Amino acid sequence: MQVRSATAADTGAIAALHRDAFGPWEGDVIADLVAKLLTDKSALPLLSLLAEEEGRVVGHALFSRVEPGAKNPGVAARILSPLGVASRHQRRGIGEALVRTGLTRLQNDRVGLIFVLGNPDYYSRFGFVAATGLGLDPPHPLPEDWRDAWMVLFMDAGLKDRISTGTVLCSRVLGQAHYWQE
Ligand SMILES: CC(C)(COP(=O)(O)OP(=O)(O)OC[C@H]1O[C@@H](n2cnc3c(N)ncnc32)[C@H](O)[C@@H]1OP(=O)(O)O)[C@@H](O)C(=O)NCCC(=O)NCCS
């Protein structure tokens, strides 16, 4: 299995991957989200990573730009959304490889904060911690049972003491309220 940057030629395969990974209905929503994010100028810079096995796309991770609150100018931040692994290839470390490759690349790009809305049991292994309790609020109020799913990773441990509270603003596409509701 190899992880590489996605290109425009991969767009169709990425949509098919997410339809399979997330299943009916949610898969269509996620495939549509990715297609829109890939052409959303306010989401730049993007990091779009593919996992490939024997020439087939088996996973995809997309990191896009966010603003981590008005009081944190100069702190580069991204959000991981979505992350998907082909249904027949899940639980083999592909998701983990995509996340770890992304984190390494973003560390090299001097990104300070990475956000995610996802399963805390999964993302805590990479160092993500609950963000709401730290005063880094999501772009829209979340349903109560999603509160712990809004997480942040401090790429530089010292940043935790320097960061100011505020609302995280996503790109034009990902900032739409319906992506933050059940
Ligand atoms: C969630 C997902 C990205 C994880 O990728 P993966 O390659 O399957 O997972 P990894 O091999 O990196 O890690 C496996 C571990 O992740 C955890 N895990 C996997 N899927 C999980 C899920 N749906 N919920 C909670 N934990 C999960 C388990 O702890 C698992 O370990 P185990 O097999 O020993 O129990 C992948 O399963 C997937 O695409 N699922 C469907 C889409 C989805 O829910 N995406 C998440 C967006 S936040």
The ligand as an SDF file (V2000), in Angstrom:
LIG
                    3D

 48 50  0  0  0  0  0  0  0  0999 V2000
  -12.9030    5.0850   10.1990 C   0  0  0  0  0  0  0  0  0  0  0  0
  -11.9190    4.6570    9.0980 C   0  0  0  0  0  0  0  0  0  0  0  0
  -11.4420    5.8750    8.3220 C   0  0  0  0  0  0  0  0  0  0  0  0
  -10.7110    4.0200    9.7980 C   0  0  0  0  0  0  0  0  0  0  0  0
   -9.7710    3.5960    8.8390 O   0  0  0  0  0  0  0  0  0  0  0  0
   -9.2620    2.0820    8.8840 P   0  0  0  0  0  0  0  0  0  0  0  0
   -8.1920    1.9670    7.8680 O   0  0  0  0  0  0  0  0  0  0  0  0
  -10.4240    1.1820    8.7400 O   0  0  0  0  0  0  0  0  0  0  0  0
   -8.7220    1.9820   10.3790 O   0  0  0  0  0  0  0  0  0  0  0  0
   -7.2500    1.6370   10.8710 P   0  0  0  0  0  0  0  0  0  0  0  0
   -6.8550    0.3110   10.3150 O   0  0  0  0  0  0  0  0  0  0  0  0
   -6.3770    2.8090   10.6500 O   0  0  0  0  0  0  0  0  0  0  0  0
   -7.5050    1.5000   12.4120 O   0  0  0  0  0  0  0  0  0  0  0  0
   -8.2450    0.3910   12.8820 C   0  0  0  0  0  0  0  0  0  0  0  0
   -8.8000    0.7410   14.2080 C   0  0  0  0  0  0  0  0  0  0  0  0
   -9.6040    1.8820   14.0820 O   0  0  0  0  0  0  0  0  0  0  0  0
  -10.7340    1.7460   14.9180 C   0  0  0  0  0  0  0  0  0  0  0  0
  -11.8770    1.8700   14.0260 N   0  0  0  0  0  0  0  0  0  0  0  0
  -12.0010    1.5010   12.7370 C   0  0  0  0  0  0  0  0  0  0  0  0
  -13.2090    1.8200   12.2860 N   0  0  0  0  0  0  0  0  0  0  0  0
  -13.8370    2.4250   13.3060 C   0  0  0  0  0  0  0  0  0  0  0  0
  -15.1010    2.9790   13.4590 C   0  0  0  0  0  0  0  0  0  0  0  0
  -16.0100    3.0190   12.4680 N   0  0  0  0  0  0  0  0  0  0  0  0
  -15.4220    3.4960   14.6560 N   0  0  0  0  0  0  0  0  0  0  0  0
  -14.5360    3.4680   15.6670 C   0  0  0  0  0  0  0  0  0  0  0  0
  -13.3260    2.9450   15.5840 N   0  0  0  0  0  0  0  0  0  0  0  0
  -12.9790    2.4400   14.4100 C   0  0  0  0  0  0  0  0  0  0  0  0
  -10.6390    0.4680   15.6330 C   0  0  0  0  0  0  0  0  0  0  0  0
  -10.0380    0.7150   16.8750 O   0  0  0  0  0  0  0  0  0  0  0  0
   -9.6850   -0.3270   14.7740 C   0  0  0  0  0  0  0  0  0  0  0  0
   -8.9170   -1.1810   15.5160 O   0  0  0  0  0  0  0  0  0  0  0  0
   -9.3830   -2.7180   15.6690 P   0  0  0  0  0  0  0  0  0  0  0  0
   -9.6150   -3.2500   14.2860 O   0  0  0  0  0  0  0  0  0  0  0  0
   -8.2150   -3.3210   16.3610 O   0  0  0  0  0  0  0  0  0  0  0  0
  -10.6340   -2.6710   16.4790 O   0  0  0  0  0  0  0  0  0  0  0  0
  -12.5350    3.6260    8.1240 C   0  0  0  0  0  0  0  0  0  0  0  0
  -12.9240    2.4900    8.8480 O   0  0  0  0  0  0  0  0  0  0  0  0
  -13.7310    4.1600    7.3470 C   0  0  0  0  0  0  0  0  0  0  0  0
  -13.5650    4.7030    6.2660 O   0  0  0  0  0  0  0  0  0  0  0  0
  -14.9520    3.9910    7.8750 N   0  0  0  0  0  0  0  0  0  0  0  0
  -16.1630    4.4140    7.1950 C   0  0  0  0  0  0  0  0  0  0  0  0
  -16.1930    5.9070    6.9910 C   0  0  0  0  0  0  0  0  0  0  0  0
  -15.9940    6.6690    8.2710 C   0  0  0  0  0  0  0  0  0  0  0  0
  -16.6910    6.4390    9.2560 O   0  0  0  0  0  0  0  0  0  0  0  0
  -15.0420    7.6230    8.2680 N   0  0  0  0  0  0  0  0  0  0  0  0
  -14.6740    8.3500    9.4630 C   0  0  0  0  0  0  0  0  0  0  0  0
  -14.8000    9.7760    9.2860 C   0  0  0  0  0  0  0  0  0  0  0  0
  -14.5100   10.5650   10.8450 S   0  0  0  0  0  0  0  0  0  0  0  0
  1  2  1  0
  2  3  1  0
  2  4  1  0
  2 36  1  0
  4  5  1  0
  5  6  1  0
  6  7  2  0
  6  8  1  0
  6  9  1  0
  9 10  1  0
 10 11  2  0
 10 12  1  0
 10 13  1  0
 13 14  1  0
 14 15  1  0
 15 16  1  0
 15 30  1  0
 16 17  1  0
 17 18  1  0
 17 28  1  0
 18 19  1  0
 18 27  1  0
 19 20  2  0
 20 21  1  0
 21 22  1  0
 21 27  2  0
 22 23  1  0
 22 24  2  0
 24 25  1  0
 25 26  2  0
 26 27  1  0
 28 29  1  0
 28 30  1  0
 30 31  1  0
 31 32  1  0
 32 33  2  0
 32 34  1  0
 32 35  1  0
 36 37  1  0
 36 38  1  0
 38 39  2  0
 38 40  1  0
 40 41  1  0
 41 42  1  0
 42 43  1  0
 43 44  2  0
 43 45  1  0
 45 46  1  0
 46 47  1  0
 47 48  1  0
M  END
$$$$
